[in-house]
Amino acid sequence: MRYAVLNGESMKIAENSKRRWKTIQLPEELLERVDVVVTAPELGYTSRAEFIKEAVRLRVESMERILKERADRGSNPSRSTSKHSK
């Protein structure tokens, strides 16, 4: 069993070796917040999974940009970049 943290929430990640998908457990309160978003038809989500995949993808892309900027600054210290907040 592996663990991950998303927005300060600890999650268990159960690995299923028969497929390339992983199962995670999220706190009930967080899932309730996700459900509010998913059930708003004007936002266009059809399932929790669809919303959570997009949310994780967007967060990972954001963190990858931050890591790239840090690496770029390390190799070119004269370059200035903006600070990021969470």
C-alpha positions as CSV (number, residue, x, y, z in Angstrom):
1,M,0.0,0.0,0.0
2,R,1.3,3.4,-0.9
3,Y,0.2,6.8,0.3
4,A,-0.1,10.2,-1.3
5,V,-1.2,13.7,-0.3
6,L,-3.6,15.9,-2.3
7,N,-4.4,19.4,-1.0
8,G,-3.2,18.4,2.5
9,E,-5.4,15.3,2.5
10,S,-3.7,11.9,3.0
11,M,-4.9,9.2,0.6
12,K,-4.2,5.5,0.5
13,I,-3.4,4.2,-3.0
14,A,-4.2,0.5,-3.6
15,E,-2.5,-1.0,-6.6
16,N,-4.3,-3.4,-8.8
17,S,-1.8,-5.4,-10.8
18,K,-4.4,-6.7,-13.4
19,R,-4.9,-3.2,-14.9
20,R,-3.2,0.1,-15.3
21,W,-5.6,1.9,-13.0
22,K,-5.1,2.6,-9.3
23,T,-7.7,2.9,-6.6
24,I,-7.5,5.7,-4.0
25,Q,-9.4,6.5,-0.9
26,L,-10.4,10.1,-0.2
27,P,-11.9,11.5,2.9
28,E,-15.7,11.6,2.8
29,E,-15.8,15.4,3.3
30,L,-13.6,15.9,0.2
31,L,-15.8,13.5,-1.9
32,E,-18.9,15.5,-0.8
33,R,-17.2,18.6,-2.2
34,V,-16.4,16.8,-5.4
35,D,-20.0,15.6,-5.7
36,V,-21.2,19.2,-5.5
37,V,-19.1,20.1,-8.5
38,V,-19.9,17.0,-10.4
39,T,-23.7,17.3,-9.9
40,A,-23.7,20.9,-11.3
41,P,-24.7,20.3,-14.9
42,E,-23.4,23.6,-16.1
43,L,-19.8,22.5,-15.3
44,G,-20.1,19.5,-17.7
45,Y,-18.7,16.7,-15.5
46,T,-20.3,13.3,-15.8
47,S,-18.6,11.5,-12.9
48,R,-16.3,11.8,-9.9
49,A,-13.6,9.9,-11.8
50,E,-13.7,12.4,-14.7
51,F,-13.4,15.4,-12.3
52,I,-10.7,13.8,-10.1
53,K,-8.6,12.8,-13.1
54,E,-8.8,16.3,-14.5
55,A,-8.0,17.9,-11.1
56,V,-5.0,15.6,-10.5
57,R,-3.7,16.2,-14.1
58,L,-4.0,20.0,-13.7
59,R,-2.2,19.9,-10.4
60,V,0.6,17.7,-11.6
61,E,1.1,20.0,-14.7
62,S,1.2,23.0,-12.3
63,M,3.8,21.3,-10.1
64,E,5.9,20.2,-13.2
65,R,6.0,23.9,-14.4
66,I,7.2,25.0,-11.0
67,L,9.9,22.3,-11.0
68,K,11.0,23.2,-14.5
69,E,11.2,26.9,-13.5
70,R,13.3,26.0,-10.5
71,A,15.6,23.9,-12.6
72,D,15.9,26.7,-15.2
73,R,16.8,29.2,-12.5
74,G,19.4,26.8,-11.2
75,S,21.0,26.6,-14.6
76,N,20.5,30.3,-15.4
77,P,20.4,32.3,-12.1
78,S,20.0,35.7,-13.9
79,R,16.5,34.7,-15.1
80,S,13.7,36.0,-12.9
81,T,10.4,34.1,-12.4
82,S,7.3,34.8,-10.4
83,K,6.6,33.3,-7.1
84,H,3.9,30.6,-6.8
85,S,1.3,30.3,-4.1
86,K,-0.8,27.3,-3.2
